[in-house]
Amino acid sequence: MADIIEGKNPIIELLRAGHPLNKILLASNIKAGDAVTEILRLARAKRIPVVRVARHIINNQSITGANQGVIAYAAVKEYVSLDDLISVSAEKNEPPLYVILDGIEDPQNLGSILRTAYASGIHGMIIRKRRAAGLTATVAKASAGAVWYMPIASVSSIAQAIETLKKNNLWVIGIDRSGEAEYSKMDLRSSTAIVIGSEGKGLSELVRKRCDFMAHIPMRGEITSLNASVAAALVMYEAFKQRRR
């Protein structure tokens, strides 16, 4: 299925069928009516973000030119719940090991992180619904197929997801240049969630406060940060190494 779905009725049918959608764009000047009301109702019920934007933004994204002021971005696979992730770890008979992405926006980065996560034994991934990349065909391609094997939860609030994981006895470690400890000194053998921030901005202040520990990746030279996918790979493989001992 194409990433972009256009028009009121096709989007309503997708919503009714329960097909996973990353988000819906609705023209700010669209006329109210039964179809628009139904889209909003179904999206609210399924917790799919609806973003009001100028009509020209939708027209620029449109492939068919018959968008009727609304387009949706389809996900290539179903998301899972946090409970599902915890169940996956129980089935593996291993301490849980998750990666949380606090607003990764580049689909190539998300795909690359998924590929490394699968190769390094990560049990599941948690991503943000808003202002972040979703599971598109571009992400699937960049992941080299890993997206099909990795359970991924999409949540409205990363901070709330962290609290849920902590209630399930996980330690949450944020990776940020402000962290006092080096990431390789952290014990990643226990039940752990690793939090990686967005490109350029790093971890949000609210998420940083929710983490149990903050760790940094030591660097030389004048560059102060690594690409998000590189930073994630370093920490995930450190966890892989520790768990093989």
N, C-alpha and C positions, 0 to 999 in steps of 0.2 A: 504493500500500500504506500502511496506517496506520502511525504511528510506533511504537505499542506492539503487540507480539505476545504472546499469553497462552497458557499451558498447555505441558506437557512435550512432547507429540508435535508440535504445530505448530512449536515452536522447534527440535526435533531435525531436522525436515524442512528448515527454513530453513538450518540449519547444514550439512546434507548437500548442499543445493543450491548452497551457496556464496554465498547472498545476504548482502550486507554488513550487519553489525550493529555498532552503536556500543558496546553493553554489555549484559550480562545481570544481572538482579537475582534472587537466590536466597534464599528465606526461611531464616533461620538455624536454624529448628526443623524444616525439611523432612526427611522420612524418607529415608534412603539407599535406593537401589534401582537397577534397571537403567537406567531413564530418566534419573535424575539423574546416574548415572555416565557415561552416554553424552553428556549435555550438557556435563559437565565435560571429558570427553576431547576432544570436537570443538572446544569453545571454546579449550582449551589449544593444540590443533593449529593453529587459525586465529588464535591470539593475540588473542582477543576477551576483554576484561576481564569477570570474573565477580565481582560484589560481593555479599557476604552481608549481609543487612539484616533487621530485625525484620519479622515477617509483616504487621503493620498497615501498614507503609510500602508493601508490594506491594499490599495490599487497597485502599489509598487511591488508588493509581495505576491500579488495574484498571478496565476499562470494562465487561467482560462479567460480572465476578464469578465467573468459572470459571478462575482463573489457576493453580490447583494449586500455588501457592507459588513460581511462577517467571514472570517477564515479561522480554521482550527489547525493546530499542529499535532499530528498523530504520533503516538509513541509506538515503537516497533515491538514492544513486548509489555506484558502486564507488570505493574509494580507489585511489591509485596508489603505486608505490614511489619512493624517492628517485632511483633509476636512471632511472625514467620521467620524472621532472622534468628531469633533466639532458639526456635525449634530446629533450625538447620544446624546450629552449633551442637545442640543436644544429640542430634543424629550422628554427628561426626565423633562424638565422645571426646571432644577437645574443649579446652577453655575458649570461650567466644573471642573472636578477633574481627573487628569491623573497621572500616574506613568511613569517616564522615566528611563530606565535602561541603564547606560553608560558602557556597556561591560560585562554583566554577562555571564560567560563562562560555568558554571556548569549547565547542564540540570535539575538536581534535584532542585537547587536553583531557576531556572526560573519557574519550575512547582510549587514549593511551594509559590513563590511570586504571581503567577497567582491565585492560590487557595485562598490566603488571600485577594487579590485584589477584586476578585468577591464577597467574603463574606462581605467585608467592604464597598462595594458600589462604588468602583472606576469605572469611566466611560470608561476608555480605557487605553491601555499601548503602549509605544513606545520603541522599541528595536533597536539595531544597527545591520546592515547587516554583517559587517566584524568583525572578532575577537570577536565573541559573540555566545552564544547558539541560535539556531533557533527553530522553532516549529516542533520538532521531536516527534515520538511516546513515547519516554522516558519522554519528557516534558509533553505530554498529560496525561500520566499515573500519574506522580507526581502531576499534578494539580487536580487530582480526578475529571476530566471532566470539570473543569472550563474553560479550553482553548476553548471549544465550545461556550461559552457564552460571552467571553471577546473580544471586538474588539482590534486588535493588529496591529500597524503600524510598518513596518520595514524600516528604513531610512539609507541613506549612511552617513549622518552627524548628530550627536546628536546636535551639536552646531547650525547648520542651522535650525533644527527642533525647537529648543528653540526660535530662533529668530522669526520663523513663529507663534508660540504660543503667544509670547509677542505682536506681531502685532494684534493678536486677543484678546488682553486685558487680558491675563493670567499673574499672578504672578508666577515666577519660583523660587522654593526653593530647594537648594542643601543641601543634608545631608552629612556632613563631620565633622571629629573631629576638623577641623580648624574653624568651624563656631562659631561665637560669641554668638548667642542666643541659648537657649534650644529649641528643636523642639516643646515642649508642649506650649511654649509661642508664637508660630507663629499663626496667624489667618488663619486657613485652611477652613474657611467657604466661602470665596470669590473664584473667578475663579483661580484655582491653579494647577500647575504641580509640582510634587515632584520628585526630581532626586536622584537616588541611584547609587553609584559607583560600580565598579567591585570588585570581591573578592581580598583582599590583597592590590590592588592599589588605591582603592577609586575613586574619580572623577578625570578625566583628567584636566589638567590646563586650556585648552581651554574651556571646559564645565564649570568649576568653574567660570571663568571670565564672562560667559554669564548669570549666575544665578543672579536674583535680590537680593536674600538673601541667606546667608549660616547659617545653624543651625546644632547643634551637639546633640548627645544623651549622657547625663551625665552617667559616669561610675565610679565605684570604683575599686581598686586593680591595678594590674600590666598589665592586658590585655588592649590593647589600642583600640581594635575594635571588633565589633560584626559580626557574620555571616551576609552576605548581606540580606538573606531572613528574619532573625530576625529583623534587623534594619528596613527593609521595613515594616514589620508587625507592629512594634511599631508606626511608623509614620502614616501608613494607618488607624490604629484603633484610633489614636488621631484625625484624620480628621473625621472619622465616629462618634466619640463621640461629637466633636464640632458641627457637622451638625445635630445632633439629639436634640440639645438644643432648 
